[in-house]
């Protein structure tokens, strides 16, 4: 007998496997057929007693429950099916049971295949459909975005093309408008110019008629007709009159000058206002010449500041105000309101200098800037202007490019705020705030915001300026290319690093005055000077490394008294390719090594100006390299370089282009002085405080250097009248002569000067104790061009005689005080100590003080 349990289990497993591959509806259908076939086939044998078998199974089912053993139910069902099919009586006996078993089996199969497999299939299909729908929606969205992106790209390209066409159209329209506008402006300007030309011709014709009237007067000794005028004009080569006038020659041959000759006008342009007015009083023809408008475009009243009056200024400005472009009133303290009121009527004024005018105030500046809208240059230094003036400048001066407020201490930071709010002063290129110690960090910030186009800034004599002030200026003023710091002791490497990184400098000046408390550093001894602390001690080699690295276009460097500048700094400076001017005066740490770096660099052959004053470590080897490399050098300062000897100075003869040479305080002797004769271009020479120079050396120098224009022989104690005689006989073009502190000079030396040097403009005879009252008389009679005369410590010249030269000289100094001890001789001309060669090393302190005085004198000259 077959094990029905195993059969039912195998059938169940086969059914489950089949259900996985076949859908649930067809599984039920075909599974029942297989069941029937298995039950009804002959391979299944029936039990011996079917009734007993069924009863037994039914009882078991009742005992265990219908769900107790589901696997055994398949046997009776199969048996019943087998019996019902194979036995004729089966259908009658077993039909209820068969139906019940078949119903249960169908329900079981339906539950098994439909409720599980079908639902799984349906859920899987739904999930697949949902996923497919999501993918389709994402694809549709992506497609729409792609289409939209493509459309946007096309629209952007179309928009750009349309915008370009619009810009091109606007550009063409603007060009057409500009051409039409310019044509209209030029036509209007042409009409105005024609009217002005007619007016000018009218006045010239009027002047010509007046001149011809004087020429045809009976007392002139000759009657001038048109034919004779034409003949003499043609003979003289003067241009004939081409205008519509009855005077064809138009002053063609007026004696003593030809009015229409261009050279005459050019000569008269060099005359100051006073001389020009005096020329107008010579004759009527000269008056006509001096009234030409081209001579009054530039008016300089500063040369006559001690004599000019309001009436003269008012008369000149009222007559020539349309032609005045440059006006200089510096130091004219006698001028009052009428002069400045007439200045405001000069509508074409471009440059105005009213510095050092004590009468200038806020109201004066308001009227001037209101009447002169085209001002480009304005100098208000040393005046009493306040915040109101700066407010007026910010309102009216829209084109102002140069402004100087140096030493104007009446305005504050509040006034500088107007530079940020007003419409004017935004085009400033040059600004001078020297001496304005009242400005704080906020003021510098306002200057940087309002004047961001600054290129040149001068911040001299400002001991209150700190690094932060420089930082706020550099942060906005990126166009700075020139900056000047004089007497600024608190600036350190931080400030100079910011300048190097924020600007592209081409010009830098850093200088500090070592001494204060003296009335005039040129005449007071160093003993009376109170030293200041070293001011440039915070500037080290780091600053120069940043400056040379970030500002390769530096062309001008002036550094005075920088104790931290060493050979390493010179090595950094040597990398500059465009350097033409260098001053490292009083930089004591620099030696021949640093100068070698500079001269062997790319800027060595381009140097035109070099100042090594006070560099005590520079020796003869530097002069050798200097003569070999610096072929373009024109100005050289070697003052107080104690290590230089005649051997090194002989190499300077190779510098054929040298124009100015300063050997003050050196050990030069006659041999070294003679080597300078080969410098043909030499014009200015200073050998002051060189005690070993004698008359023979000067005579030999003058025999070759006949083109000398300036010579300084101060404090050369052994020089006598023979020096002046040789100098005047050889150098006829001498303009400046200084023999201060030469006790052997007498009136004979002055007689030599006045006999030959007719062009002498400056003379210094201070300390020449043997001069008498004859000296001023000789100078008054012969030296008509003398403008500066110094006669300090001249005990033999009385004051009444010295006053003869005061009306003529622009700078006049005189005193009868005793000669100070530091001159080295007494009031009688006797030396206080003998001169010895070996005393040179013992007197290093005296040399140092003399060098400091010389540096102070040089700085005073720079400020002047």
TIZA-553970 format. One record per residue (C-alpha): residue number from 1; z, x, y. Coordinates in steps of 0.2 Angstrom, whole numbers. Layout:
BEGIN
   num       z       x       y
   NUM       Z       X       Y
...
//
This chain:
BEGIN
   num       z       x       y
     1       0       0       0
     2      -5       6      17
     3       9      10      30
     4       6      -3      43
     5      17       5      55
     6       7      21      56
     7      -9      11      57
     8      -2       0      72
     9       3      16      81
    10     -14      25      79
    11     -22       9      84
    12     -12       8      99
    13     -15      26     104
    14     -34      24     102
    15     -33       8     112
    16     -24      17     126
    17     -37      32     125
    18     -51      19     126
    19     -43      10     141
    20     -44      26     151
    21     -62      28     149
    22     -67       9     149
    23     -63      -4     162
    24     -48     -15     157
    25     -59     -31     156
    26     -71     -24     143
    27     -56     -15     134
    28     -48     -31     130
    29     -64     -39     124
    30     -69     -25     112
    31     -52     -21     107
    32     -49     -38      99
    33     -65     -36      89
    34     -59     -20      82
    35     -42     -27      78
    36     -51     -42      69
    37     -62     -30      60
    38     -48     -19      54
    39     -38     -34      48
    40     -52     -43      40
    41     -60     -28      31
    42     -57     -25      14
    43     -49      -8      16
    44     -32     -17      20
    45     -24     -24       4
    46     -12     -39       5
    47       5     -39      -1
    48       9     -47     -18
    49      18     -62     -11
    50      12     -66       6
    51      25     -80       9
    52      39     -69       5
    53      32     -55      16
    54      31     -67      30
    55      48     -74      28
    56      55     -57      27
    57      47     -52      43
    58      51     -67      52
    59      69     -65      47
    60      69     -48      53
    61      62     -53      69
    62      75     -66      71
    63      88     -53      67
    64      82     -40      79
    65      74     -50      92
    66      56     -52      96
    67      56     -37     107
    68      67     -26      95
    69      53     -19      85
    70      36     -23      92
    71      27     -10      81
    72      30     -20      65
    73      22     -36      71
    74       5     -29      70
    75       6     -29      51
    76       9     -48      49
    77      -4     -51      61
    78     -16     -41      52
    79     -11     -49      36
    80     -12     -66      43
    81     -29     -62      50
    82     -34     -55      33
    83     -28     -69      24
    84     -35     -82      35
    85     -52     -74      34
    86     -52     -69      16
    87     -42     -84       8
    88     -49    -102       9
    89     -31    -109      10
    90     -26     -97      23
    91     -32    -107      38
    92     -22    -122      33
    93      -6    -113      29
    94      -6     -99      42
    95     -15    -106      57
    96       1    -109      68
    97       7     -91      64
    98     -10     -84      67
    99     -12     -93      84
   100       5     -87      89
   101       2     -69      84
   102     -15     -69      92
   103      -8     -76     108
   104       6     -64     108
   105      -6     -49     105
   106     -18     -55     119
   107      -4     -56     131
   108       2     -39     126
   109     -15     -31     127
   110     -18     -40     144
   111      -2     -34     150
   112      -6     -16     144
   113     -24     -15     150
   114     -25     -26     165
   115      -8     -25     173
   116      -8      -6     172
   117     -25       1     170
   118     -34     -11     181
   119     -21     -10     195
   120     -22       9     194
   121     -41       8     195
   122     -40      -5     210
   123     -27       5     219
   124     -37      21     217
   125     -53      13     223
   126     -44       6     238
   127     -37      23     242
   128     -54      31     240
   129     -62      17     251
   130     -48      20     264
   131     -51      39     264
   132     -69      36     265
   133     -67      25     280
   134     -55      38     289
   135     -68      51     286
   136     -82      40     293
   137     -72      35     308
   138     -68      54     311
   139     -86      58     309
   140     -91      44     321
   141     -79      50     334
   142     -85      68     332
   143    -103      63     334
   144     -99      53     349
   145     -90      67     357
   146    -104      79     353
   147    -116      67     360
   148    -105      65     376
   149    -103      84     377
   150    -122      86     376
   151    -124      73     390
   152    -111      82     400
   153    -119      98     399
   154    -135      91     404
   155    -127      82     418
   156    -118      98     424
   157    -134     108     424
   158    -143      95     433
   159    -128      94     446
   160    -129     113     448
   161    -147     113     451
   162    -146      99     463
   163    -132     108     472
   164    -142     124     473
   165    -156     114     481
   166    -144     106     493
   167    -137     123     498
   168    -155     130     500
   169    -159     116     510
   170    -144     118     521
   171    -147     136     523
   172    -165     133     529
   173    -159     120     541
   174    -146     131     547
   175    -158     145     549
   176    -170     133     559
   177    -155     127     569
   178    -150     145     573
   179    -167     150     578
   180    -169     135     589
   181    -151     137     597
   182    -154     156     599
   183    -171     152     608
   184    -162     140     619
   185    -149     152     623
   186    -161     166     627
   187    -171     155     638
   188    -156     150     647
   189    -151     169     648
   190    -168     174     654
   191    -167     161     668
   192    -150     167     673
   193    -156     185     672
   194    -171     181     683
   195    -160     173     696
   196    -149     188     696
   197    -164     200     697
   198    -170     190     712
   199    -153     191     720
   200    -152     210     717
   201    -169     213     724
   202    -164     203     739
   203    -149     214     742
   204    -159     230     738
   205    -172     224     750
   206    -159     221     763
   207    -152     239     761
   208    -169     246     761
   209    -173     237     777
   210    -157     244     785
   211    -161     262     779
   212    -179     261     785
   213    -172     255     802
   214    -162     271     803
   215    -177     281     798
   216    -188     274     811
   217    -176     275     826
   218    -182     286     840
   219    -167     298     839
   220    -172     302     821
   221    -185     314     828
   222    -200     306     818
   223    -207     289     816
   224    -209     284     797
   225    -224     273     793
   226    -229     267     776
   227    -243     279     774
   228    -232     294     778
   229    -218     287     767
   230    -231     286     753
   231    -237     303     755
   232    -220     311     756
   233    -214     301     741
   234    -229     307     731
   235    -226     325     736
   236    -208     324     731
   237    -212     316     714
   238    -200     301     717
   239    -204     284     710
   240    -213     271     722
   241    -207     254     726
   242    -215     241     714
   243    -205     226     720
   244    -211     212     732
   245    -206     220     748
   246    -213     227     764
   247    -205     244     761
   248    -216     252     747
   249    -207     268     745
   250    -189     260     745
   251    -180     275     751
   252    -191     287     742
   253    -186     302     752
   254    -170     299     761
   255    -161     315     765
   256    -151     323     758
   257    -153     313     741
   258    -167     303     733
   259    -160     286     731
   260    -171     281     716
   261    -169     297     707
   262    -159     294     691
   263    -151     311     691
   264    -142     307     707
   265    -134     291     700
   266    -129     301     684
   267    -120     314     695
   268    -111     301     706
   269    -105     293     690
   270     -93     308     687
   271     -85     306     704
   272     -68     297     705
   273     -66     282     717
   274     -59     292     731
   275     -73     304     731
   276     -86     290     730
   277     -79     281     745
   278     -79     298     754
   279     -98     300     750
   280    -101     283     757
   281     -95     289     774
   282    -107     304     775
   283    -122     294     780
   284    -131     278     779
   285    -142     284     765
   286    -127     290     755
   287    -119     273     758
   288    -134     264     750
   289    -133     276     735
   290    -114     273     733
   291    -116     254     733
   292    -127     254     718
   293    -119     242     705
   294    -121     255     690
   295    -108     266     699
   296     -95     253     698
   297     -95     247     680
   298     -80     259     677
   299     -67     260     690
   300     -52     272     688
   301     -38     270     701
   302     -26     281     691
   303     -33     297     698
   304     -28     290     715
   305     -12     282     710
   306      -1     290     723
   307     -13     285     737
   308     -22     269     732
   309     -17     253     742
   310     -20     234     739
   311     -32     233     753
   312     -44     246     745
   313     -43     238     728
   314     -46     220     734
   315     -61     226     744
   316     -69     235     730
   317     -65     222     717
   318     -71     207     728
   319     -88     216     731
   320     -91     223     713
   321     -82     211     702
   322     -98     205     692
   323    -101     223     687
   324     -84     229     683
   325     -82     231     664
   326     -68     245     663
   327     -53     245     675
   328     -39     258     674
   329     -24     255     685
   330     -12     266     675
   331       3     272     686
   332      -2     262     702
   333      15     256     706
   334      11     253     724
   335      -1     238     719
   336       5     221     722
   337       0     203     718
   338     -17     203     728
   339     -24     217     718
   340     -20     209     701
   341     -26     192     708
   342     -43     200     711
   343     -43     208     694
   344     -42     191     686
   345     -58     186     695
   346     -68     200     685
   347     -75     188     672
   348     -84     202     663
   349     -70     214     661
   350     -68     221     644
   351     -55     235     646
   352     -40     234     657
   353     -26     247     658
   354     -11     242     669
   355       2     253     660
   356      16     261     670
   357      14     248     684
   358      31     243     689
   359      25     227     698
   360      17     220     682
   361      27     205     675
   362      23     189     664
   363      15     180     678
   364       3     194     682
   365      -2     195     664
   366      -4     176     663
   367     -16     176     678
   368     -26     191     671
   369     -29     185     653
   370     -33     167     660
   371     -47     174     671
   372     -53     187     659
   373     -57     179     642
   374     -68     193     636
   375     -54     206     636
   376     -56     218     621
   377     -44     232     627
   378     -27     229     635
   379     -14     242     639
   380       3     235     644
   381      14     250     640
   382      29     254     650
   383      30     237     658
   384      43     223     659
   385      33     210     650
   386      43     198     639
   387      40     185     625
   388      31     174     638
   389      17     187     639
   390      15     188     620
   391      13     169     620
   392       0     170     633
   393      -9     183     624
   394      -9     172     608
   395     -16     158     618
   396     -30     166     628
   397     -35     183     621
   398     -46     177     607
   399     -57     193     606
   400     -43     206     609
   401     -45     221     598
   402     -34     234     606
   403     -16     230     612
   404      -3     242     618
   405      15     237     620
   406      23     254     619
   407      40     256     627
   408      41     237     632
   409      58     233     627
   410      60     216     635
   411      52     206     621
   412      60     202     604
   413      56     196     587
   414      54     178     593
   415      40     183     604
   416      31     191     590
   417      31     174     581
   418      18     168     593
   419       6     180     585
   420       7     169     569
   421       5     152     577
   422      -8     155     591
   423     -26     157     591
   424     -28     174     599
   425     -24     191     594
   426     -30     188     576
   427     -44     201     578
   428     -33     215     583
   429     -38     232     576
   430     -27     244     586
   431      -9     240     589
   432       4     252     598
   433      22     247     596
   434      29     264     600
   435      47     265     607
   436      50     246     603
   437      66     249     595
   438      72     230     596
   439      59     225     583
   440      67     221     566
   441      60     217     549
   442      56     199     554
   443      46     205     568
   444      35     217     558
   445      33     203     545
   446      26     192     559
   447      15     206     565
   448       8     208     548
   449       5     189     546
   450      -3     186     563
   451     -13     202     564
   452     -19     205     546
   453     -35     214     551
   454     -26     229     559
   455     -34     246     556
   456     -24     258     567
   457      -5     256     570
   458       6     268     580
   459      25     267     577
   460      31     282     587
   461      49     285     594
   462      56     272     583
   463      72     279     575
   464      77     261     569
   465      62     258     558
   466      66     258     539
   467      56     257     523
   468      57     238     522
   469      48     237     539
   470      34     247     532
   471      33     237     516
   472      31     220     524
   473      17     227     535
   474       8     235     521
   475       9     220     510
   476      -2     210     522
   477     -12     223     532
   478     -23     230     518
   479     -36     236     531
   480     -25     250     538
   481     -34     267     539
   482     -24     276     552
   483      -5     276     555
   484       6     287     566
   485      25     290     564
   486      33     300     577
   487      52     301     577
   488      55     290     562
   489      69     298     553
   490      73     285     540
   491      56     283     531
   492      57     290     513
   493      45     291     498
   494      46     272     495
   495      37     268     512
   496      24     282     509
   497      21     276     491
   498      18     258     497
   499       6     264     511
   500      -4     274     498
   501      -5     260     486
   502      -8     246     499
   503     -20     255     511
   504     -35     267     511
   505     -29     279     525
   506     -41     291     533
   507     -29     296     547
   508     -10     300     546
   509       2     308     558
   510      20     312     554
   511      30     321     567
   512      48     323     573
   513      55     330     589
   514      68     343     584
   515      77     343     601
   516      83     330     613
   517      94     330     629
   518      83     340     640
   519      74     336     656
   520      58     345     652
   521      56     355     637
   522      43     366     645
   523      55     374     657
   524      72     373     650
   525      79     386     638
   526      82     382     620
   527     100     386     623
   528     102     369     632
   529      94     359     619
   530     104     349     607
   531      97     348     590
   532      93     332     580
   533      95     331     561
   534      80     335     551
   535      70     319     551
   536      57     321     538
   537      69     328     525
   538      66     311     515
   539      48     314     513
   540      45     325     497
   541      30     331     487
   542      30     314     478
   543      24     305     494
   544       9     318     496
   545       5     315     477
   546       3     297     480
   547      -6     298     497
   548     -19     310     490
   549     -22     301     474
   550     -24     283     482
   551     -32     288     498
   552     -46     301     494
   553     -54     297     511
   554     -41     306     521
   555     -49     316     535
   556     -34     319     547
   557     -17     324     542
   558      -3     330     555
   559      14     334     548
   560      27     343     559
   561      44     349     553
   562      43     342     535
   563      55     354     526
   564      51     346     509
   565      32     350     510
   566      30     364     498
   567      15     373     489
   568      15     358     477
   569      11     346     491
   570      -3     358     497
   571     -10     358     480
   572     -11     339     481
   573     -19     339     498
   574     -32     352     492
   575     -40     338     481
   576     -46     329     496
   577     -64     331     499
   578     -66     325     517
   579     -52     333     525
   580     -57     340     542
   581     -40     342     552
   582     -24     348     545
   583      -7     352     554
   584       8     358     544
   585      18     365     558
   586      36     370     555
   587      34     367     536
   588      44     383     531
   589      42     381     512
   590      23     383     513
   591      17     400     508
   592       1     409     505
   593       0     401     488
   594      -1     383     495
   595     -14     389     508
   596     -24     396     494
   597     -24     380     485
   598     -31     372     501
   599     -44     384     506
   600     -51     385     488
   601     -52     366     487
   602     -67     355     491
   603     -62     353     509
   604     -60     371     513
   605     -77     374     521
   606     -76     357     530
   607     -60     361     540
   608     -62     360     558
   609     -44     361     564
   610     -30     370     556
   611     -12     371     563
   612       0     383     554
   613      12     385     568
   614      30     391     562
   615      24     394     544
   616      34     410     542
   617      28     413     524
   618      10     414     529
   619       3     432     529
   620     -12     442     530
   621     -19     437     514
   622     -21     419     520
   623     -31     425     535
   624     -43     434     523
   625     -46     418     513
   626     -47     409     529
   627     -61     420     536
   628     -71     419     519
   629     -70     400     516
   630     -68     391     533
   631     -85     393     541
   632     -84     377     551
   633     -66     381     558
   634     -66     378     577
   635     -47     376     581
   636     -34     388     574
   637     -15     388     578
   638      -5     403     571
   639       9     403     583
   640      26     410     577
   641      19     417     560
   642      29     433     561
   643      21     440     545
   644       4     442     553
   645      -2     459     558
   646     -17     467     566
   647     -24     470     549
   648     -25     451     545
   649     -31     447     563
   650     -46     458     561
   651     -53     446     548
   652     -53     432     561
   653     -68     440     569
   654     -79     433     555
   655     -75     415     561
   656     -90     414     573
   657     -87     395     576
   658     -69     397     582
   659     -67     389     599
   660     -48     389     601
   661     -35     401     595
   662     -16     401     597
   663      -7     417     593
   664       9     413     603
   665      24     423     596
   666      15     434     584
   667      16     453     582
   668      -2     455     588
   669      -6     472     598
   670     -21     478     607
   671     -30     483     591
   672     -29     465     584
   673     -34     458     601
   674     -49     469     601
   675     -55     462     585
   676     -57     445     593
   677     -71     451     604
   678     -84     447     591
   679     -80     428     591
   680     -94     422     603
   681     -89     404     603
   682     -71     408     609
   683     -66     397     624
   684     -47     395     623
   685     -35     409     619
   686     -16     409     619
   687      -6     426     617
   688      10     421     626
   689      26     429     620
   690      17     444     613
   691      26     458     621
   692      16     472     613
   693       0     467     622
   694      -5     479     637
   695     -18     479     651
   696     -30     490     640
   697     -31     476     627
   698     -34     462     639
   699     -48     473     648
   700     -56     476     631
   701     -56     458     626
   702     -63     452     643
   703     -78     464     642
   704     -84     455     627
   705     -77     437     628
   706     -85     432     645
   707     -85     414     641
   708     -66     411     641
   709     -61     395     649
   710     -42     395     646
   711     -30     410     644
   712     -12     410     641
   713      -3     426     645
   714      15     419     647
   715      30     430     644
   716      19     446     641
   717      31     457     651
   718      20     473     652
   719       5     465     660
   720       1     469     678
   721     -12     465     691
   722     -25     475     682
   723     -26     462     668
   724     -30     448     681
   725     -43     459     689
   726     -52     463     673
   727     -51     444     668
   728     -58     438     685
   729     -72     450     685
   730     -78     446     668
   731     -73     428     665
   732     -81     419     680
   733     -79     402     671
   734     -60     402     670
   735     -52     385     671
   736     -34     387     665
   737     -24     403     668
   738      -5     404     664
   739       4     420     668
   740      22     413     667
   741      35     425     665
   742      25     441     670
   743      36     450     682
   744      23     463     687
   745      11     451     695
   746      10     451     714
   747      -1     443     728
   748     -15     455     723
   749     -17     446     707
   750     -19     429     716
   751     -31     437     727
   752     -42     443     712
   753     -41     425     706
   754     -46     416     722
   755     -60     429     725
   756     -70     425     709
   757     -63     410     700
   758     -69     396     710
   759     -68     383     696
   760     -50     386     692
   761     -41     369     689
   762     -24     374     682
   763     -13     389     687
   764       5     393     681
   765      14     408     690
   766      32     402     686
   767      44     417     686
   768      32     429     695
   769      46     435     707
   770      35     447     717
   771      24     433     724
   772      26     428     743
   773      20     415     755
   774       3     423     755
   775      -1     415     738
   776      -1     397     743
   777     -12     401     758
   778     -25     410     747
   779     -25     396     734
   780     -28     383     748
   781     -42     392     755
   782     -52     397     740
   783     -47     386     724
   784     -54     369     730
   785     -54     362     712
   786     -36     367     708
   787     -27     351     701
   788     -11     358     693
   789       0     372     700
   790      17     377     694
   791      28     389     704
   792      45     388     697
   793      57     402     699
   794      46     410     713
   795      60     416     724
   796      48     424     736
   797      38     408     740
   798      46     397     753
   799      45     378     750
   800      36     375     767
   801      22     387     761
   802      21     379     743
   803      20     361     751
   804       2     366     757
   805      -4     364     740
   806       4     347     736
   807      -8     335     743
   808     -22     343     733
   809     -14     345     716
   810     -11     331     704
   811       4     340     697
   812      14     351     708
   813      30     361     704
   814      40     373     714
   815      58     380     715
   816      66     395     722
   817      80     396     709
   818      84     412     700
   819      75     417     685
   820      85     411     669
   821      91     425     658
   822      80     419     643
   823      65     425     653
   824      71     443     649
   825      71     450     666
   826      81     448     682
   827      76     440     699
   828      71     458     705
   829      59     460     690
   830      70     472     680
   831      70     470     661
   832      87     465     655
   833      85     475     639
   834      72     488     633
   835      58     483     622
   836      58     492     605
   837      47     489     590
   838      62     489     578
   839      71     476     589
   840      58     463     582
   841      67     461     566
   842      84     460     574
   843      79     446     586
   844      74     433     574
   845      85     421     581
   846      77     423     599
   847      60     421     591
   848      66     405     582
   849      72     397     598
   850      56     402     607
   851      46     395     593
   852      55     378     594
   853      52     378     613
   854      34     381     610
   855      33     366     597
   856      42     355     610
   857      29     360     623
   858      15     356     611
   859      22     339     607
   860      24     336     626
   861       5     340     628
   862       0     328     614
   863      10     314     622
   864       2     317     639
//
